[in-house]
């Protein structure tokens, strides 16, 4: 119950619930998970359960007829929303609920929910939606009163946080640069105690490393301007990096006091926290500032800023190049509309949340930041199907008016070119501005270009060959779209289909004059050779495992060699092609050492000083598979073996394989039966996970091994003697080795399901598991430390290690350590945290703020955008980005490849390439020292990965206070 309670406290739907009520929910709630497209209940059904959304999302569909096929989606329920209160009075369900994606729900049965309602009515009435909550809508036949809220552009009363921030900045300026605040004359008029916009921006950039650009500083000052803590002398609402006068709120008074020495000291201590706060909320304020301007007054920089921000909004996440169309049509507004009114605008929620209300049915769902509403009435040219009511005062929206919305739809279609064959679309192109997204700065370049939106695989390949620029170098950015095709073709055009298509593009034409044939053939052949070179450069050694690819390369090389006798111009490309083909096709001179895998660690323990090599699917693995009596058999199979092949190998050892299943067992006892087609299962185990083989009827009798429990004593005595910098350095060296082994294509195999490609993602799996290993290492060591003073030292040690990891740009380990410290088993140790020095508390708070998931982890992305490679990225977030894009967009639309989706995923994969575009060179001063003990320690972490065990240990260390 404690574990559930801790988890639910962090869920938006329960954040305002009274602790006693939440405790009762933990006792009676059930977990439920549903695949995409499952109907939870239908409109008109009598309800039996109340639900809250933990992960995923569900569509709310309403029909005015009894035919469910007529239902239209009026909104989407996201994480943190709750629904189903109609079970209190047995009224029929107001809508049909269908899962939009894989979703996890908390479910409470009717009898339990009614009991909670009777006991905690006073706590629940303000938390449930009408007509059961305090926003009473009257009887089912009454029309709810939805108040009109006037538009406000600047906050009337400053928040306490921003008021304090303004005071800290003013006092710091008066302390460090008092000349900035003084009386100023302009056009014979004196302005009292003012600052100049450009000087404020200059000063802001000098004060903190978290301020990277003048644009960012403008946004930070805009926060103060919006809330009235800083004011323009002529009451302008936009902060500008110009010679304009601004005055702090305290200086509005003639007798404004100067800061005392004590206040100056306090402000010095709080300045960096203030800067961090403003840097996090500044982009939102900057965006609102731009959106308040009439579209015609927005500069190119303004439009570029909006474009970047829109990419982080869920409602627009499926758009890529077409997002730019929205730039000149989005406005800023705080408002609502009523059911039955004419649809005039489409809205996207930037901040806050709204209720969707239908007459006679009350609130059917709640929409949050990133959700959109109002599109249905515009598309169908029909009245509003529901009313939108603000749930909080300070809500902000993007608004696209009907005329602009229709123009967008017309423009998109007008800029779409469709190539048809036999009356069927085979290629769809979209016209977009060339070069700069907003305007074309180069006079000599064409103003527009066409990009592939969708098409058949063959036509997409043909298009890229026809439009390839032969004069460009292989690494030039202009080839990025072609690289997208090469990277993503395995999804929709496997090598068995690509190779014949490339050969088909290579022969001479059969019509035209001899010279025309020669010119056409030369250019066509050069383009195909160019594509093959790029293809082999990306796939590299992976092609050795593909028979179709190897046969094609041999045939292709012979064809090009033959052609050089007749076409002299091809000779310049032949040496490069010959070199690449030989590298890929020739076997290594010395037999490659197989990866011997001991348990699940994939460590060549006999020679740890040797640099790690990428694991390939054909490499063999020695692996222990356990039986129900906890004995084991060791099998030797290729890494990419399927479960079916693992069963066969186990059966050879056991003498019989009839009815055997392979089970993945975690240290906590969670068991998963693996499917026969699952491949490379060795690397998918949790940190202390093991593989078991047993007859299906003995599945329930399986139990974890004692060794899976993890260590019983900590290693604090060992690693407290090691310097934090040395530990972070050796962790970074090891993490870089793991990261450098990950092939870019493994991310694609992981996203689309590696069983679909029959390819291993072993290197990616190990790198992802390293994240969990470090996270549990932090929790394990702290929970195994019984002395309070030692635990405080451990907290300090881990915060220092995290700081050094950040310094080394090892963001994967940095986040793993911070997430370990924020694990409930550690965060609840209040006695330990209370004794942590305030300096370390501040550093930890700053680090924790970088984990803020709002606006698609923007705090993290802003930091990474300023870093130069080499970087070890926060890999779980990259995986999340790719999964989000994959699940939110179809791979095929109307039987055509959705190439826009391929581009979006390839763009995320390119992040990995960018992070590794410079090689990592370990600090020679640290490397040359004798750090073998530190090196060995960080590569062999022994951890407890059972959260229940860790929580129990935590409670033994510091029992819950009364």
N, C-alpha and C positions, 0 to 999 in steps of 0.2 A: 504493500500500500504506500509505503514511503517513496519507493521508486516511482510509482505512478503519480503520486502527489507532486513530486519534484518536477516530473516531466510536464504535467498538466498546468502547473503554475506558469510555465513559459509559453503556453498556447494562448493565442490572442482571444479565443472565445471564452477563456476562463480567467483572464487576467484580473477582472474586477469581482470575481466570486469570493464570497466570504470563506476563510479557511475551513470553518466547520462544514460548510456546504460542500466545498471541494473535497474534503476528506470523505464525506458520504458518497460522493460521485465515484471516488476511487474504489469504494467497497462494492458498488453495484454496477459499474460500467463494464462494457465488453468491447474488445477490439474487433474490428471488422475491416477486411481489405477486399477491394473489388477491382477487377480488370476494367479496361476501357470499354465503353459501350453497354454497360450493364444497367438495366432499369431497376432502381432501388424501390420505387413504388409509383403507381399511376394516379393521375388526377381522378378523384372520386372514390379512391380506396379509403377504407376505414383504417386509421393509423394504429400501429402497435408499438412504435419506438420513436424516441427522440435521438437526434444525431448531432455530432459536432465534427467538423472536418479537420483532421490532423495533418494530412498531406494530400496533394492532388487537387482536383476541382470537379464540380458537377454542374451540368446544365439544368436550368429550370425551364420546363416547357409547359405552356398553357394553351388549351383549346377551348373555343367557344361552342364547339359541338361535342357530341359524344364520341366522335371518331378521333382516336389518338394520332392518326396519320396527319390530321390537320393542325397539330400542335406546333406552335412557333416558340423558339428559344427567346425568352425575354431577358435573361441575365445568366450569369455564371456564379456559382458559390465557390469561393476560394478558401485558402487555409485560414482558420480562425473563425469561420462562420458556423452558425448553428441553425437547425431547422427542425420542424416536426412538433411544435407546441400544441397543435390541434388535438393531440391525443388526450389533452386535459378534459375536453368536453365531447370527445368522440365525433367531432365534425369531420366530414370527408376531406381528404387531402385536396389542397387548392391547386396543386400543380403536379406534373410528372417530373421525377428527378432521374437523370441519366448521367452516369459517370463520363466525364469528358476525357479523362486519362486514368491511369492506375491511381487509386485513391485509398487512403486509410482513414477510417472513421472511428469515433468513440460512440457506442450505442448504449442507450439506457431504455430498458423495457418500460411499458406503460405503467405497470403497478408500482415500480420503483420510482418513476418520475412523478407520479401522483403523490406518493408518500413524501417525496422531497418537497413538492409544491405545498403540501399541507403544512409541513414543518418549517419550511424556510421561505414562505410566501413573501415576507417583508424584504428578504434579500434578493429574491428572484424577480420580483415585479419590475424592478428597474433594469433588469438584464435581458429579459425575454422580449421578443418582438410583439407588437400589438396583434390581436386585441387583449393579450394576456398581460402585457407589460404596462408601464405607466403612460406610454404614448397612446392613450385610448383612442380608438377610431370610431367609437359608437357602435350601434348595432350593425349587423351584417348588411342591412339595407341602406344604412346612412352613408352619405358621401363624406370621407374624411376631410377635415379642414387642414389644408396644407398652406402654411403662411409663406408669403413672398418675402425673401430676404434681400434687402438692398445691396447693391455692389459696394464693397469697400476696397480701396486700393492700398491704404496704409493702416497698419494696426493702430487702434486708438490708444490702448494702454500697453506700454512695453512690458514684456515678460521679465520676471525677476532675473533670469539668467543673462538676458541681453543687457538689462540695466546695469548689472554687475560688470559685464564685459566692457561696456562703454566707460564705466568709471575706471576700470583697470587700465584701459588704453589711454584715457585722458591723463591719469596720474602718472603713467609711465612716460608719456610724451613730456609732461611738465618736469619730470625728473631727469630725463636723458636728453631731451631736445626742446627746452622751454621756448626757444625762438619761434617754433612752429605755430604756437598759439599766441596771437597778438592782434592789435588793432590794425586794420588794413584800409587803405584809401583806393578808391576806384571811381573815375569820373566825378571827382570833387565830393564824393560821398564816403563817409567813414563807416566801416563795418567792424563792430566790436568783437574782440577775442575770437578771431577766425583762423581756420586752417585752409590750406590750398589743396585741392584734389590730387594733383600730381605729387605734392610733397607727402601726403598721407600714404599714397601708393608706394612711393620710394621707401618711406620709413617702414611700412609693413613688410616689405620684401627683405629688409635688413635684419628684422627681428627674429625670424624663425625659419628653420630649414623646411618646414611644412608648406611654406608659400613659394611656389615654383614659378609663377608668372604674374604679370601685371593684371591679366584678365582675372586670375584667381583672387588677387588682392581687391580688385574692384567689387567682386561678388561679396567678399567679406565685409567691406565697408557698406555695401548695399543692405546687408542684414541690419546694421545699426540705423541706417536711413529709414528703412521700412518701419521700424518700430519706434521711430521718433527719438532715439537716443543720440543720433547725429542728425542735423538738419541743414538743408541748403538755405542760404540767406533769403532766396526768393521762393522758397517752398517747392522747388522742383523735386520730383519723386525719383529721379534717376541719378545715381552717383556716377560721375564721369571723371576719367583720368585727364583732367584739363585744369587750366587756371581758373577754377571756380571756387567760391568761398563756402566753407562748411563750418558749422559751430556745434560743439558738444552741448547736450541738454543742460549740464551743470553750468555752462558758461552763458546760458540765456539770462541768468540772474546777474545783476550788476555787482553784487557782493560775493561772487562765487569764491569759495575758500580754496586755498592752495593745499595740496596734500601734506600731511605731517610726515615726519621721518618714519614713524611706525607704518603709516599707510603706504609709503613708498616701498618699504620692505615687503609688506604683504603683496603689493601689486607685482613686484619683481618675482615673487614666488609663484604667483598665479598666472603670470603672463603666458607661459607656454601652453597651459591648459586652455586658456582663453583663445589663443591662436588656433589650437587644435579644434575647439568647438566651432569657431567661425569658419575654419577651412572646410568643415564637414557640411555646414548648412549654407555656406556661401553660394555654391552652384545653383541651389534652388532659388535663392533670392535674385541671383543674376538672371536666371531664366525668366522669373516673373517680371523683372525690370524690362527685359527685351519684349516680352509678350504684351506689356502694357502699351508699348509704342504702336502707333498705326502701322500697318504692314509696309506702307511706302517709305517709312522713316527708318526701317531696319537696314543696318549695314551688312556688307558681305561677312564681316566677322560675327555679327549677330546671328546671321542665318547659319553659319558654320557651327556656332555654339549650340543653337537649337537642334541642329541635325544630330550632333554627338549625344545630346541629352535624350533625344527621342529614341535612340537605339537601346536605351536602358528601360523603356516603358513596355510593359508586358503586352498591351493592346497593339503595339506596333512592332513587336519582336519578330513577326514573320515577314516583315518587309525589309528590303535592303535598299536598293537604289531608289525605289519609288517613294521612300520616306521623304526625299528632298522635295517632292511635290507639295508636301504639307507646309513647307516653311512660310510661305507668304499668306497662308490662310488661317493660321491658328491665332486665337485670341485668348485673353485671360479673363475669367469671370467667376463670380461666386453666385450661383443661382440654381433654380429648380424649375421643373415643369409639371403639369398636372395631366392625369389620364384624360383622354378625349380631346386634348388640344392638338392643334396642327403641329406637325414636326418641323422645326425650323433649324435645328442644329444637331451635330454629333458631338459628344463629350468624352473626354478621357480624364480620369481622376489622377491629379498630380499629388494631392495631399488630402488626407481625411477619408471619410467614408460616407455612404448614403444608403438609405433603405429604399427598396423597390416595393411600392404599395399598389395593390389592385383593389378596387372598390368591392366590398363584400367579402374580401379574403384577407385583408390586413397586409402585413409585411410578408412578402413571399421570399425575399432574400436580401442580403446586404452585400454591397460592392465596396471594394477597398482600393488603395493606391495601385495604379496600373491597369485597373479594369476600365471598360468603356461602356457607354449606354447611349441610346437614342438613334442608333443606326437603322433599326428596323423600320421606323416610320418614314425615314428618308428613302430607303430602298423600295419599300412597298407603296410609297406615297399615300400613307394611311395615318389616321389619328394615333396619338400616343397610346400604347397598350397598357401603360402603367404610369403612376406618379413617382417622382423622385423626391425624397425628403432628406435634407441634410441631417446627419446624426451628430454633427459637432459644428461649432461656429466657424472655425478657421479651416474651411475647405477650399481647395483650389482646383480648377479644371482647365484643360485645353479645350477650346471650342472651335469647331469647323462649321461655318454656316451652310445652310442648305444649298445656296447657289454655288458656293465654293466646292462643297462636297460633290455636287453633280458635275461640276467642271472637272474635278479630279477624275471622276469615273470616265467622263468623256475623253479627257486628255490621255489617260492611260490607254484607253481603247484606240484613240486616234494615233498614238505613238507605237501601236503594236502592229508588227508586220507578220503575216501568217503565210507560210509556204505550204501549199497543198499538193498532194499526189493522190489521184483516184478519189477526189472529193474529200480527202481526209487530211487534217493538219499533220505535217511531219516536222515542222520547225516553226517556233514562235520566237520572234525577236522583239526587243523593245528599244526605242530610240531614247537616248539619254544625253545630257550635255557631256562633251568631251573634256578631258583634263580636270580642272577644278570642278567640284560638285556644283558650285553655285554659278560661277561665271568663268568664261574662257579668257585667260590672260594672254595667250599666245595668238598673234594675228595670223601667222602662217598655217596654224593647225586647223583642221575642220572643227566646226562648232559642235557637232553631234557625232555620236557613234552608236552602233547597234550592239546590244548584248543578248546572249541566248537566255531565254526564260524557260523554254521547254522544247522537247523534240524527241525523235527516235534516236537511239544511240548512233546509228550509221550516219544520219543527217547532221548530228552535232559534230561528229568527227570530221565529216566532209566540210562543214562550215569552218572549223578551226584550221584545217589545212588550207582552205581557199583564202582565208584572211590573215594567215601567218606572215609576219614581216621578216623576210630573209636577211635583211641588213642588220637586224637587232642581234645583240649578243645573247648567249644562253642565260645569263644571270639578270638580264634587264627586266625591270618591273613591268614592261609592256607585255611580257609573256605570262603574267600572273594568271590570266584567265585560262590560258592553255595549260598552265600548271595545275589549275583546279580540275580540268578534265583528266589530266594524267593521274593526279592524286586520287580522284573519286571514281574513275571508270570501273574499278573492281565492284562497285555497288550495282551498276546497271549494265556493264559490258565487260564480263570477265575475259581473261587473256585468251580463252578458247574462242571467243567471239571477236576480240580486238585484233588478234594477229592476222586472221584471214582478211579482215576488213582493211588492214594496213597494206597487205599484199595486193589487194584489189585496187587500191589507190595508186599503185606503183607502175603498172605497165604503160606502154606507148598508147597514144590515142589512135583510133583507126580511121579518122577522117581528117581532111585538110591537106595543105601542101606539105612537102617534106620539111621545109624550114619551120612552118607553123608547128608541125609535129615535134620537131626537135626542141623548139623554144618551150612549148607546153610541157613536154616530157622532162626537160631539164628542171624547170621550176617546180613541177610536181614532185619529182624524185628528191630534190633538195629539201622540200618541205617534209616529206615522209622521213627522210634521214634525220632531219632536225628533230622531229617528234620522237623518233626512236631513241636518239641520244638523250633527250630529256627523260624519257620513260625509263631507260636503263639507269640513268643517274639517280633517279628517285628510288627505284625498286632494288637496285644493287644485287647483293647476294641472295635476296629473296627469290629472284628468278631461277636460281639453281634448283629450287624445290618444285618448279612448275615445268612439266614436260612440254606442254604446248609452247610456252615461251622460249624454251631452249631450242626446240626444233625450228621455230620461226627465226630466231636470231641467226642460226647457222644458214638457213635458206636465204635470209635477207642479205647476209654478208656476201654470200656467193653471187647473188644477183647484182649487188652494187659493184663487186669486183669485176664481173663480166662487163657491166655497163661502162666502166672507166676506160675500157679499150676503145669505145665508140664516142663517149662523151667526156672529153678531157676536163671539162669544168667540174666534174664530180670527184676528180682525183684529190682536190684539196680537203674533202670531207672523209675520204677513205681512211687515212691514218688514225683519225680520232675514232671512227667507227670500229676499226680493227682493234684498237687499244681497249675500248669499252667491251666489245664482244669477247675478247680474250680474258679480260678480268672476270667477266661473269661466267663464261662457259668453261674455262679451264679449271681442273681440280687443283687444289693446293699441292705444292710439291711435297710437303711433309704432311703425313696424315694428321688431320685436325683432332686435337684432343677433345674427347667427349666430355660433356659436363656430367660429373658424377654428383648426384644430389643426395645428400645425407639428410634423412627426415624430410622436412619441407623447406630447409633454409636456402637451398641452391647456393651453397658456399663451397668453393674448392678448398676445403679445410686443410688439405695437405700442403698448400702453397698460398697462404693468404697474402703474401707480399706481391703476388702477381696481379696485374691489373685485370679487372673483370672484363670478360668478353660477352657480347650479346648472345643470348640463348636462342637457338634456332629450333624450329619444330622437329627437325631430323635428329637433333642431339638426343642422346640416350640419358635416361634418368634411373638411378637406383632409388627405390621408394618403398617404404614400409606400409603395407596394408594390413590392418588389424582384424582379428576375428572376434566373435562374440565372447570367447573366454579370455580375451585381451592378450592372447599370443599374436604373433604377426608373421607374415611371410614377406620376403623382399622380392620385388619384381624389377625387371629391367626392361623398359619399353621406351619408345621415342616420346619426347615431351608432348607432342601434338596428338598422342593416342586418344582415341575415343573411349568412353566408359565401356562400350562393348568389347574393345580390345583389352582394356584393363581387366575385365571379368575373365576373358580368355586366358590372360597371363596368370591371374590368381588361380584359375581352375587347373592350369597345368601344374602348379605347385601343390594345390590341395588334393588333386586327384579327381575332383568333380566340380562342375560349375553349374549344375542344374538348379534353376530357381534362385541363383545368386543375385543380389542387388548390391550396389556400391552406395554407401551412405557417407555424407559429409557431417562430421560431429564436432560441434564447438565445445569449448571447455565448460560452458554453462549447461550443456546437455541438449541444446537445440540440434535436431536431426533433419537433414534434407536428403531425400532419395534422389540421386542423380539420374538423369535421363540417358538412355543408351547412346544418343547422338551427341551428348555433351563432350567437348574435347578439352585437352590440356587442363584437367581438373586439379592437378597437383598444385598449381599456383593460385587457385581460387580459394584456398582454405584461409580461415581466419588465423590470427597470429599463433594461437595454440591449438588450431584445428587439426584433426586427423581424419584419415580415410578408413572406413570399416567395410568389410565384405561379410554378408550373412544371408541366409535364406529369408525370403520375404516374411514368412510367418514368425521369424524371430526378431523382427524390427523393433518391437516394443521393449525387448529385453536388453537392447544396447545401452551401455552406460559409458561415460567418459573415463579415460585412463587417469590414474593418479598423477602421472607426469604432466597432464594438461592443466592441472591446477596452478602451475607456476611456482615461483620461489616462496619460501616461508620466512626468509630473512633478507633484509635489504643490503645494498652494496654501498651505503653511504660512507662507510669507513674507507672504502677503496677510492671512490670517485670524488670525495670531498678534498682529497689531497691533490687532485688534478685541477689545473687552472681552467676557468670557464672559457677562456679564449682558446686554449688547446682543445678542449672538448668540442667547441663549436667548429673549430678548424677541421678536426678529424671527421666530425659528422658531415661537414660540407664536402670534404674529399670523397667520402663514401657515397653520399647522396648524389654527387655529380657523376660518379661511376655508374650508379644505377640509372640515373636520368639519361646519361649519354648512351646507354644501351637500348633505350626505348626507341623503336622505329616509329616514324610518324604514322605509318599505316596501321600500327597497332591500335591507335586511338579510333580509327575508322572501324576496324574489326570489332573493337569493344563496343562501340556505339550501335552498330547495326546487328550485332550478334555474331561472334566468331564462328559459331557452328555453321552459319550461312556461307562462310568462306573456307571452312575447314582449315583455319589458320590459328596458330597460337598467339596469345598476347602475354606470354610469360614475363617479358621484361617490364611491361606496363604493370602487370599484376604485382610483381615484386616491389616496384617503386611505390605503388599505392599502399601496399601492405606495410612498407617502411613508415609511412605516415602514421598508421594505426599503432605500430610498434613503439614509436617515439612517444606518442600520446599516452599509451598505457605505461610506458616506462616512467613518465613523470608521476602518474597517479600511484603506481605500484610503490615506488621508492618513498613517497610521502606517507602512504598508508601503512608501510612496514616500519616507519620510524616512530618509536613509542615516546621518545623524549620531545617535549614541547620546544625547547630551545633549539634542538637539532632540526626540527621541522621548519622552524622560522629560517634557519640557515639554508635549508633546502629550497625554500621559496625564493630566497635571495639568489641562490645559485642558479636556479632555473631561469629566473628573470634576466640574470646576467648572460647566461648561455643564449637565451632568445635574442637579446640585444646584439650579441656578436653574430648570430646567424643572420640577423637582419642586415648587419654591416657587411657580411659576406654575400649578401643577396641570395641567401638560401631561404626563400620564403616558405618552402614546403616544411622544413623542420621548424622554422619560426612559428608558423601557425599550429603545427602539431604540439609544440610545447605550450603555447598559449591556450589551446583547446584542452590540453591535459590539466592545466591550472584552473580552467573554468569548469572541469568535470565536477559533477555534484558531490562526489566523494571527497574532493579537495575544497571546493568553494564553500561547503557547509562548515568547515573547520574554523569557526569564528574566533576561538581563542588563539589559534595560530595566526590568522590574518590580522587580528588586533595588535599583535606584537611586531608585525612587520613595519619597519621604518617608513614614514610618510613618503620619503623620496622614492622608495621602491613601489609603494602603492600607486604613486602618480605615473611612474613608468609603466606599470602593469595596466593601469586604466587607459593609458595612451595606446598600448599595444592591443588591448581588448577592443578599443574603438575601431581599429582597422579590420576587425572581424564583423563589423556591422553589416548585416545582409541586405539592408534597405537599398532601394534603387539598384538592384542587381549587383550588390557588393561594390558600390561605387567608391567607397573609401579605399578599398584595396586596389581597385583599378586605377585610381588617380595616382597612387604611389608607384605602381608598376609602370605606368606610362612615362614616368620620369627617369626610370632606370635604364642604364645601358647594359648590354650583354657582356659577360655571361651571367645568366640568371637561372636559378632553380625555382620554377614557378610553383604556385599552390595548385598542384595537379587535380585534387578533387573538384575545384571550381571549374577547371577546363573541361573535365568530364561532364560536370553538370551543364555547362553551356552547350556542349555538343548534344547531350541527351535531350535538353530542352528544345533545341532546334529540330532534332530528329522527330521527337514525339509530337511537336506542334505543327509539323508540315508533312504532307504526304510525299512519298518518294516518287510516285507516278500520279499524274493528273490527266484524265482522259486518255489513258494508255501511253502518255508521253512522259519522258523523264523530266521531273521537276528540277531543272538545272539551277534554278535560283537557290533551292535548298542545298544543292551540292556546293555552290559558291560560299554560302554562309558557313557550312561545316568546314570547308577547306580553309576559310579565313581564320577559324579558331585553331586549326591544326598548324597553320603558319606561325602561330604564337610560339609553338615549341621550336620551330626552325629558327625564329628570331632569337629566342633565349640562348640557343646554342651556336649562334652565328660567330661568336668569339669563343676561343677555347679557354677553359678554366686553368689558370696557372696558380697552383698552391703557393702560399706565402713561404718563400724560400727560408726566411729567418726561422719560421716555426717548423718547417718540414725537415730542415737539416739537423734539428735537435733529435735526441733519442726519445721518440714518442710512441714506441712500439706498444707500451702498455696502454696508452690512451687509444691508440688505433685499434688494438684488439678489443678493448672494452666496448667502444661504440658500435663495433660490428657484431657483437654477440650479446645483445641486450636480452635479459631474461625477465619476462614480465608476467603479470596476472592480467588476463583480458576478460575476466568474468565481472561484469559491472555489479552484479548482486554481491559477490564476494567482497569487492572493493568497498561497496557501501556499508556492508556489515563491519568491515575492518575500521572504516571511518567512524562509525557509531561507537565502536569500542574505545577508540582514541578519545573522542569527545562526545559523550552521550547527549542526546537532545535536551536542551534546557527546558525547565518547567515553564 
